[in-house]
Amino acid sequence: MREIRHVMGMPITVDVVDSVRGGVVDAVFADLNLIDRTFSPFLETSAVSRINRGELAAADAGALVQQVLDLCRLYEVDTDGYFTAWIGGRLDPSGLVKGWAIDRACSILDQHGCRNYLVDAGGDVQTRGRNHDRQPWRVGIRHPIQRDRVARVVHPEGLAVATSGNYEKGEHIVNARTGERANGLLSFTVVGQDILACDVYATVGFAMGAEGLAFVDRKRGFGAYAIHHDLSATWNPGFEAIAGVPPADEPPS
């Protein structure tokens, strides 16, 4: 069963190899819609919008918001302050919410006995098991300039892939340590077991720029792949172990 719906301002794909009732996929999208209604900065009625207008205290915003804020505080410590939910005094947990939403979707599928599936939210992907051909899932890292091409293909069997960049929304990623908008790279991709951590580390790595690969090196079990403004690519040893290495003279395709 493969279903694509537009939620959270992006196409989200749920592709389940196992035989499941349609209600399972509906439950996944219902939860994604709940997250969108709660955290979207573009909906006037969302908790995030109400907090930023001063109409709602963060402490009174409900269990979902508290869970996200708790996770943001953990990752703020984990990243030495390069990640934070608060930018310029405004609540913006978007660097974590998409990965968290994918993780919740996977939990729903796991609880219903699904063992082989893919959840793709705007290019951030969590896989389980094998695809419909009983082969490892193939996930493309999007080319940051040529939208119909990919820069690399990875085979993340049971792994997650998350990419951050400015090619969709312009310069929207902020280095929380300096308060400046990040533009040192075209894109930064992280591969690992956990989509939530991959999403945060991709945001942080992009914000760090040249130091991003070394940052991911310090996180065991994660690989990183950076595309620079001249379209060259560099990656860390963790990425080599997970995705393999292309020929030395092969640029992003």
Salt bridges, closest charged atoms under 4 A:
GLU3 OE2 - ARG5 NE 3.04
ASP15 OD2 - ARG2 NE 3.57
ASP15 OD1 - HIS132 NE2 2.59
ASP26 OD1 - ARG5 NH2 2.56
ASP31 OD1 - ARG104 NH2 2.71
GLU55 OE2 - ARG53 NE 2.87
ASP70 OD1 - ARG73 NH2 2.46
ASP78 OD1 - LYS219 NZ 2.86
ASP110 OD2 - ARG128 NH2 3.53
ASP124 OD2 - LYS98 NZ 3.29
GLU157 OE2 - ARG130 NE 2.62
GLU168 OE2 - ARG142 NH1 2.57
GLU168 OE2 - ARG147 NH2 3.41
